[in-house]
């Protein structure tokens, strides 16, 4: 075993998939090894405990955390990162497409946000899970809409907030 961060090559995959794959690998010092011909790289922590694994299949890579839960997927069309709470229950997911748009979903699968080069959109829901409106950040201003899509107000975006041109 060599002590290094392994980067599994995905035949034919785009650079975005490879860079996202690297980002989803464990960041603590660890060992990695690949079972010959298996397409799976295993990661162990410095103390020998499991730190996860990456399995490749064609142009897809599937990333698993130390508990064995799917933590990410890299494909030629984009990347998905799965989020878990401290109890190991699903806390949502984020999907980034090949054009750079990122979609955020809550634990119940509802779309909670969208990030693009021109700004961010946050979707709001009431206690029953029904749409309660959205907020769109663009050009340093946040536009607030009700559940029917009507503009109900504006506010100044906080300094450092991603906004459009």
Contact map, one row per residue, 1 for C-alpha under 8 A:
111000000000000000000000000000111000000000000000000000000000000000000000000000000000000000000000000000000000000000000000000000000000000000000000000000000000000000000
111100000000000000000000000000111000000000000000000000000000000000000000000000000000000000000000000000000000000000000000000000000000000000000000000000000000000000000
111110000000000000000000000001110000000000000000000000000000000000000000000000000000000000000000000000000000000000000000000000000000000000000000000000000000000000000
011111000000000000000000000011110000000000000000000000000000000000000000000000000000000000000000000000000000000000000000000000000000000000000000000000000000000000000
001111100000000000000000000001110000000000000000000000000000000000000000000000000000000000000000000000000000000000000000000000000000000000000000000000000000000000000
000111110000000000000000000000011000000010000000000000000000000000000000000000000000000000000000000000000000000000000000000000000000000000000000000000000000000000000
000011111000000000001100000000000000000000000000000000000000000000000000000000000000000000000000000000000000000000000000000000000000000000000000000000000000000000000
000001111100000000000000000000000000000010000000000001000000000000000000000000000000000000000000000000000000000000000000000000000000000000000000000000000000000000000
000000111110000001000000000000000000000000000000000000000000000000000000000000000000000000000000000000000000000000000000000000000000000000000000000000000000000000000
000000011111100001000000000000000000000000000000000000010111100000000000000000000000000000000000000000000000000000000000000000000000000000000000000000000000000000000
000000001111100000000000000000000000000000000000000000000110000000000000000000000000000000000000000000000000000000000000000000000000000000000000000000000000000000000
000000000111110000000000000000000000000000000000000000000010000000000000000000000000000000000000000000000000000000000000000000000000000000000000000000000000000000000
000000000111111011000000000000000000000000000000000000000011000000000000001100000000000000000000000000000000000000000000000000000000000000000000000000000000000000000
000000000001111111000000000000000000000000000000000000000000000000000000001100000000000000000000000000000000000000000000000000000000000000000000000000000000000000000
000000000000111111100000000000000000000000000000000000000000000000000000000000000000000000000000000000000000000000000000000000000000000000000000000000000000000000000
000000000000011111110000000000000000000000000000000000000000000000000000000101000000000000000000010000000000000000000000000000000000000000000000000000000000000000000
000000000000111111111000000000000000000000000000000000000000000000000000011101100000000000000000000000000000000000000000000000000000000000000000000000000000000000000
000000001100111111111100000000000000000000000000000000000000000000000000010000000000000000000000000000000000000000000000000000000000000000000000000000000000000000000
000000000000001111111110000000000000000000000000000000000000000000000000000000000000000000000000000000000000000000000000000000000000000000000000000000000000000000000
000000000000000111111111000000000000000000000000000000000000000000000000010000100000000000000000000000000000000000000000000000000000000000000000000000000000000000000
000000100000000011111111100000000000000000000000000000000000101000000001110000000000000000000000000000000000000000000000000000000000000000000000000000000000000000000
000000100000000001111111100000000000000000000000000000000000000000000000000000000000000000000000000000000000000000000000000000000000000000000000000000000000000000000
000000000000000000111111100000000000000000000000000000000000000000000000000000000000000000000000000000000000000000000000000000000000000000000000000000000000000000000
000000000000000000011111110000000000000000000000000000000000001000000011000000001000000000000000000000000000000000000000000000000000000000000000000000000000000000000
000000000000000000001111111000000000000000000000000100000000001000000000000000000000000000000000000000000000000000000000000000000000000000000000000000000000000000000
000000000000000000000001111101000000000000100000001100000000000000000000000000000000000000000000000000000000000000000000000000000000000000000000000000000000000000000
000000000000000000000000111110000000000000000000000000000000000000000000000000000000000000000000000000000000000000000000000000000000000000000000000000000000000000000
000000000000000000000000011111000000000000001000000000000000000000000000000000000000000000000000000000000000000000000000000000000000000000000000000000000000000000000
000100000000000000000000001111100000000000001100000000000000000000000000000000000000000000000000000000000000000000000000000000000000000000000000000000000000000000000
001110000000000000000000010111110000000000111100001000000000000000000000000000000000000000000000000000000000000000000000000000000000000000000000000000000000000000000
111110000000000000000000000011111000000000111100000000000000000000000000000000000000000000000000000000000000000000000000000000000000000000000000000000000000000000000
111111000000000000000000000001111100000011110000000000000000000000000000000000000000000000000000000000000000000000000000000000000000000000000000000000000000000000000
110001000000000000000000000000111110000011100000000000000000000000000000000000000000000000000000000000000000000000000000000000000000000000000000000000000000000000000
000000000000000000000000000000011111011111000000000000000000000000000000000000000000000000000000000000000000000000000000000000000000000000000000000000000000000000000
000000000000000000000000000000001111111110000000000000000000000000000000000000000000000000000000000000000000000000000000000000000000000000000000000000000000000000000
000000000000000000000000000000000111111000000000000000000000000000000000000000000000000000000000000000000000000000000000000000000000000000000000000000000000000000000
000000000000000000000000000000000011111000000000000000000000000000000000000000000000000000000000000000000000000000000000000000000000000000000000000000000000000000000
000000000000000000000000000000000111111100000000000000000000000000000000000000000000000000000000000000000000000000000000000000000000000000000000000000000000000000000
000000000000000000000000000000000111111110000000000000111000000000000000000000000000000000000000000000000000000000000000000000000000000000000000000000000000000000000
000000000000000000000000000000000110011111000000000011110000000000000000000000000000000000000000000000000000000000000000000000000000000000000000000000000000000000000
000001010000000000000000000000011110001111100000000011100000000000000000000000000000000000000000000000000000000000000000000000000000000000000000000000000000000000000
000000000000000000000000000000011100000111110000011111000000000000000000000000000000000000000000000000000000000000000000000000000000000000000000000000000000000000000
000000000000000000000000010001111000000011111000011110000000000000000000000000000000000000000000000000000000000000000000000000000000000000000000000000000000000000000
000000000000000000000000000001110000000001111111111100000000000000000000000000000000000000000000000000000000000000000000000000000000000000000000000000000000000000000
000000000000000000000000000111100000000000111111111000000000000000000000000000000000000000000000000000000000000000000000000000000000000000000000000000000000000000000
000000000000000000000000000011100000000000011111100000000000000000000000000000000000000000000000000000000000000000000000000000000000000000000000000000000000000000000
000000000000000000000000000000000000000000011111100000000000000000000000000000000000000000000000000000000000000000000000000000000000000000000000000000000000000000000
000000000000000000000000000000000000000000011111110000000000000000000000000000000000000000000000000000000000000000000000000000000000000000000000000000000000000000000
000000000000000000000000000000000000000000011111111000000000000000000000000000000000000000000000000000000000000000000000000000000000000000000000000000000000000000000
000000000000000000000000000000000000000001111001111100000000000001000000000000000000000000000000000000000000000000000000000000000000000000000000000000000000000000000
000000000000000000000000010001000000000001111000111110000000000011000000000000000000000000000000000000000000000000000000000000000000000000000000000000000000000000000
000000000000000000000000110000000000000001110000011111000000001111110000000000000000000000000000000000000000000000000000000000000000000000000000000000000000000000000
000000000000000000000000000000000000000111100000001111100000001111000000000000000000000000000000000000000000000000000000000000000000000000000000000000000000000000000
000000010000000000000000000000000000000111000000000111110000111100000000000000000000000000000000000000000000000000000000000000000000000000000000000000000000000000000
000000000000000000000000000000000000001110000000000011111000111000000000000000000000000000000000000000000000000000000000000000000000000000000000000000000000000000000
000000000100000000000000000000000000001100000000000001111111110000000000000000000000000000000000000000000000000000000000000000000000000000000000000000000000000000000
000000000000000000000000000000000000001000000000000000111111100000000000000000000000000000000000000000000000000000000000000000000000000000000000000000000000000000000
000000000110000000000000000000000000000000000000000000011111000000000000000000000000000000000000000000000000000000000000000000000000000000000000000000000000000000000
000000000111100000000000000000000000000000000000000000011111100000000000001100000000000000000000000000000000000000000000000000000000000000000000000000000000000000000
000000000100100000000000000000000000000000000000000000011111110000000000111100000000000000000000000000000000000000000000000000000000000000000000000000000000000000000
000000000100000000001000000000000000000000000000000001111011111000000000111000000000000000000000000000000000000000000000000000000000000000000000000000000000000000000
000000000000000000000000000000000000000000000000000001110001111100000111110000000000000000000000000000000000000000000000000000000000000000000000000000000000000000000
000000000000000000001001100000000000000000000000000111100000111110000111100000000000000000000000000000000000000000000000000000000000000000000000000000000000000000000
000000000000000000000000000000000000000000000000000111000000011111111111000000000000000000000000000000000000000000000000000000000000000000000000000000000000000000000
000000000000000000000000000000000000000000000000001110000000001111111110000000000000000000000000000000000000000000000000000000000000000000000000000000000000000000000
000000000000000000000000000000000000000000000000011110000000000111111000000000000000000000000000000000000000000000000000000000000000000000000000000000000000000000000
000000000000000000000000000000000000000000000000000100000000000111111000000000000000000000000000000000000000000000000000000000000000000000000000000000000000000000000
000000000000000000000000000000000000000000000000000100000000000111111100000000000000000000000000000000000000000000000000000000000000000000000000000000000000000000000
000000000000000000000000000000000000000000000000000000000000000111111110000000000000000000000000000000000000000000000000000000000000000000000000000000000000000000000
000000000000000000000000000000000000000000000000000000000000011110011111100000000100000000000000000000000000000000000000000000000000000000000000000000000000000000000
000000000000000000000001000000000000000000000000000000000000011110001111100000001110000000000000000000000000000000000000000000000000000000000000000000000000000000000
000000000000000000001001000000000000000000000000000000000000011100000111110000111100000000000000000000000000000000000000000000000000000000000000000000000000000000000
000000000000000000001000000000000000000000000000000000000001111000000111111000111000000000000000000000000000000000000000000000000000000000000000000000000000000000000
000000000000000011011000000000000000000000000000000000000001110000000001111101110000000000000000000000000000000000000000000000000000000000000000000000000000000000000
000000000000110010000000000000000000000000000000000000000011100000000000111111100000000000000000000000000000000000000000000000000000000000000000000000000000000000000
000000000000110110000000000000000000000000000000000000000011000000000000011111000000000000000000010000000000000000000000000000000000000000000000000000000000000000000
000000000000000000000000000000000000000000000000000000000000000000000000001111100000000000000000110000000000000000000000000000000000000000000000000000000000000000000
000000000000000110000000000000000000000000000000000000000000000000000000011111110000000000000011110000000000000000000000000000000000000000000000000000000000000000000
000000000000000010010000000000000000000000000000000000000000000000000001111011111000000000000011100000000000000000000000000000000000000000000000000000000000000000000
000000000000000000000000000000000000000000000000000000000000000000000001110001111100000000001111000000000000000000000000000000000000000000000000000000000000000000000
000000000000000000000001000000000000000000000000000000000000000000000011100000111110000000001110000000000000000000000000000000000000000000000000000000000000000000000
000000000000000000000000000000000000000000000000000000000000000000000111000000011111000001111100000000000000000000000000000000000000000000000000000000000000000000000
000000000000000000000000000000000000000000000000000000000000000000000010000000001111100001111000000000000000000000000000000000000000000000000000000000000000000000000
000000000000000000000000000000000000000000000000000000000000000000000000000000000111111111110000000000000000000000000000000000000000000000000000000000000000000000000
000000000000000000000000000000000000000000000000000000000000000000000000000000000011111111100000000000000000000000000000000000000000000000000000000000000000000000000
000000000000000000000000000000000000000000000000000000000000000000000000000000000001111110000000000000000000000000000000000000000000000000000000000000000000000000000
000000000000000000000000000000000000000000000000000000000000000000000000000000000001111110000000000000000000000000000000000000000000000000000000000000000000000000000
000000000000000000000000000000000000000000000000000000000000000000000000000000000001111111000000000000000000000000000000000000000000000000000000000000000000000000000
000000000000000000000000000000000000000000000000000000000000000000000000000000000001111111100000000000000000000000000000000000000000000000000000000000000000000000000
000000000000000000000000000000000000000000000000000000000000000000000000000000000111100111110000000000000010000000000000000000000000000000000000000000000000000000000
000000000000000000000000000000000000000000000000000000000000000000000000000000000111100011111000000000000110000000000000000000000000000000000000000000000000000000000
000000000000000000000000000000000000000000000000000000000000000000000000000000000111000001111100000000011111100000000000000000000000000000000000000000000000000000000
000000000000000000000000000000000000000000000000000000000000000000000000000000011110000000111110000000011110000000000000000000000000000000000000000000000000000000000
000000000000000000000000000000000000000000000000000000000000000000000000000000011100000000011111000001111000000000000000000000000000000000000000000000000000000000000
000000000000000000000000000000000000000000000000000000000000000000000000000001111000000000001111100001110000000000000000000000000000000000000000000000000000000000000
000000000000000000000000000000000000000000000000000000000000000000000000000001110000000000000111110111100000000000000000000000000000000000000000000000000000000000000
000000000000000000000000000000000000000000000000000000000000000000000000000011100000000000000011111111000000000000000000000000000000000000000000000000000000000000000
000000000000000100000000000000000000000000000000000000000000000000000000000111000000000000000001111110000000000000000000000000000000000000000000000000000000000000000
000000000000000000000000000000000000000000000000000000000000000000000000000000000000000000000000111110000000000000000000000000000000000000000000000000000000000000000
000000000000000000000000000000000000000000000000000000000000000000000000000000000000000000000001111111000000000000011000000000000000000000000000000000000000000000000
000000000000000000000000000000000000000000000000000000000000000000000000000000000000000000000001111111100000000001111000000000000000000000000000000000000000000000000
000000000000000000000000000000000000000000000000000000000000000000000000000000000000000000000111100111110000000001110000000000000000000000000000000000000000000000000
000000000000000000000000000000000000000000000000000000000000000000000000000000000000000000000111000011111000001111100000000000000000000000000000000000000000000000000
000000000000000000000000000000000000000000000000000000000000000000000000000000000000000000011110000001111100001111000000000000000000000000000000000000000000000000000
000000000000000000000000000000000000000000000000000000000000000000000000000000000000000000011100000000111111111110000000000000000000000000000000000000000000000000000
000000000000000000000000000000000000000000000000000000000000000000000000000000000000000000111000000000011111111100000000000000000000000000000000000000000000000000000
000000000000000000000000000000000000000000000000000000000000000000000000000000000000000001111000000000001111110000000000000000000000000000000000000000000000000000000
000000000000000000000000000000000000000000000000000000000000000000000000000000000000000000010000000000001111110000000000000000000000000000000000000000000000000000000
000000000000000000000000000000000000000000000000000000000000000000000000000000000000000000010000000000001111111000000000000000000000000000000000000000000000000000000
000000000000000000000000000000000000000000000000000000000000000000000000000000000000000000000000000000001111111100000000000000000000000000000000000000000000000000000
000000000000000000000000000000000000000000000000000000000000000000000000000000000000000000000000000000111100111110000000001000000000000000000000000000000000000000000
000000000000000000000000000000000000000000000000000000000000000000000000000000000000000000000000000000111100011111000000011100000000000000000000000000000000000000000
000000000000000000000000000000000000000000000000000000000000000000000000000000000000000000000000000000111000001111100001111000000000000000000000000000000000000000000
000000000000000000000000000000000000000000000000000000000000000000000000000000000000000000000000000011110000000111110001110000000000000000000000000000000000000000000
000000000000000000000000000000000000000000000000000000000000000000000000000000000000000000000000000011100000000011111011100000000000000000000000000000000000000000000
000000000000000000000000000000000000000000000000000000000000000000000000000000000000000000000000000111000000000001111111000000000000000000000000000000000000000000000
000000000000000000000000000000000000000000000000000000000000000000000000000000000000000000000000000110000000000000111110000000000000000000000000000000000000000000110
000000000000000000000000000000000000000000000000000000000000000000000000000000000000000000000000000000000000000000011111000000000000000001000000000000000000000000111
000000000000000000000000000000000000000000000000000000000000000000000000000000000000000000000000000000000000000000111111100000000000000111100000000000000000000001110
000000000000000000000000000000000000000000000000000000000000000000000000000000000000000000000000000000000000000011110111110000000000000111000000000000000000000001100
000000000000000000000000000000000000000000000000000000000000000000000000000000000000000000000000000000000000000011100011111000000000011110000000000000000000000000000
000000000000000000000000000000000000000000000000000000000000000000000000000000000000000000000000000000000000000111000001111100000000011100000000000000000000000000000
000000000000000000000000000000000000000000000000000000000000000000000000000000000000000000000000000000000000001110000000111110000011111000000000000000000000000000000
000000000000000000000000000000000000000000000000000000000000000000000000000000000000000000000000000000000000000100000000011111000011111000000000000000000000000000000
000000000000000000000000000000000000000000000000000000000000000000000000000000000000000000000000000000000000000000000000001111111111100000000000000000000000000000000
000000000000000000000000000000000000000000000000000000000000000000000000000000000000000000000000000000000000000000000000000111111111000000000000000000000000000000000
000000000000000000000000000000000000000000000000000000000000000000000000000000000000000000000000000000000000000000000000000011111100000000000000000000000000000000000
000000000000000000000000000000000000000000000000000000000000000000000000000000000000000000000000000000000000000000000000000011111100000000000000000000000000000000000
000000000000000000000000000000000000000000000000000000000000000000000000000000000000000000000000000000000000000000000000000011111110000000000000000000000000000000000
000000000000000000000000000000000000000000000000000000000000000000000000000000000000000000000000000000000000000000000000000011111111000000000000000000000000000000000
000000000000000000000000000000000000000000000000000000000000000000000000000000000000000000000000000000000000000000000000001111001111100000000000001000000000000000000
000000000000000000000000000000000000000000000000000000000000000000000000000000000000000000000000000000000000000000000000001111000111110000000000011000000000000000000
000000000000000000000000000000000000000000000000000000000000000000000000000000000000000000000000000000000000000000000000001110000011111000000001111110000000000000000
000000000000000000000000000000000000000000000000000000000000000000000000000000000000000000000000000000000000000000000000111100000001111100000001111000000000000000000
000000000000000000000000000000000000000000000000000000000000000000000000000000000000000000000000000000000000000000000000111100000000111110000111100000000000000000000
000000000000000000000000000000000000000000000000000000000000000000000000000000000000000000000000000000000000000000000011110000000000011111000111000000000000000000000
000000000000000000000000000000000000000000000000000000000000000000000000000000000000000000000000000000000000000000000011100000000000001111111110000000000000100001110
000000000000000000000000000000000000000000000000000000000000000000000000000000000000000000000000000000000000000000000111000000000000000111111110000000000000000001111
000000000000000000000000000000000000000000000000000000000000000000000000000000000000000000000000000000000000000000000010000000000000000011111000000000000000000000111
000000000000000000000000000000000000000000000000000000000000000000000000000000000000000000000000000000000000000000000000000000000000000011111100000000000001110010110
000000000000000000000000000000000000000000000000000000000000000000000000000000000000000000000000000000000000000000000000000000000000000011111110000000000111100000100
000000000000000000000000000000000000000000000000000000000000000000000000000000000000000000000000000000000000000000000000000000000000001111011111000000000111100000000
000000000000000000000000000000000000000000000000000000000000000000000000000000000000000000000000000000000000000000000000000000000000001111001111100000111110000000000
000000000000000000000000000000000000000000000000000000000000000000000000000000000000000000000000000000000000000000000000000000000000111100000111110000111100000000000
000000000000000000000000000000000000000000000000000000000000000000000000000000000000000000000000000000000000000000000000000000000000111000000011111111111000000000000
000000000000000000000000000000000000000000000000000000000000000000000000000000000000000000000000000000000000000000000000000000000001110000000001111111110000000000000
000000000000000000000000000000000000000000000000000000000000000000000000000000000000000000000000000000000000000000000000000000000011110000000000111111000000000000000
000000000000000000000000000000000000000000000000000000000000000000000000000000000000000000000000000000000000000000000000000000000000100000000000111111000000000000000
000000000000000000000000000000000000000000000000000000000000000000000000000000000000000000000000000000000000000000000000000000000000100000000000111111100000000000000
000000000000000000000000000000000000000000000000000000000000000000000000000000000000000000000000000000000000000000000000000000000000000000000000111111110000000000000
000000000000000000000000000000000000000000000000000000000000000000000000000000000000000000000000000000000000000000000000000000000000000000000011110011111000000000000
000000000000000000000000000000000000000000000000000000000000000000000000000000000000000000000000000000000000000000000000000000000000000000000011110001111100000000000
000000000000000000000000000000000000000000000000000000000000000000000000000000000000000000000000000000000000000000000000000000000000000000000011100000111110000000000
000000000000000000000000000000000000000000000000000000000000000000000000000000000000000000000000000000000000000000000000000000000000000000001111000000011111000000000
000000000000000000000000000000000000000000000000000000000000000000000000000000000000000000000000000000000000000000000000000000000000000000001110000000001111100000000
000000000000000000000000000000000000000000000000000000000000000000000000000000000000000000000000000000000000000000000000000000000000000000011100000000000111110000000
000000000000000000000000000000000000000000000000000000000000000000000000000000000000000000000000000000000000000000000000000000000000000010011100000000000011111010000
000000000000000000000000000000000000000000000000000000000000000000000000000000000000000000000000000000000000000000000000000000000000000000010000000000000001111110000
000000000000000000000000000000000000000000000000000000000000000000000000000000000000000000000000000000000000000000000000000000000000000000000000000000000000111110000
000000000000000000000000000000000000000000000000000000000000000000000000000000000000000000000000000000000000000000000000000000000000000000000000000000000000011111000
000000000000000000000000000000000000000000000000000000000000000000000000000000000000000000000000000000000000000000000000000000000000000000010000000000000000111111100
000000000000000000000000000000000000000000000000000000000000000000000000000000000000000000000000000000000000000000000011000000000000000011000000000000000000000111110
000000000000000000000000000000000000000000000000000000000000000000000000000000000000000000000000000000000000000000001111000000000000000011111000000000000000000011111
000000000000000000000000000000000000000000000000000000000000000000000000000000000000000000000000000000000000000000001110000000000000000011110000000000000000000001111
000000000000000000000000000000000000000000000000000000000000000000000000000000000000000000000000000000000000000000000100000000000000000001100000000000000000000000111
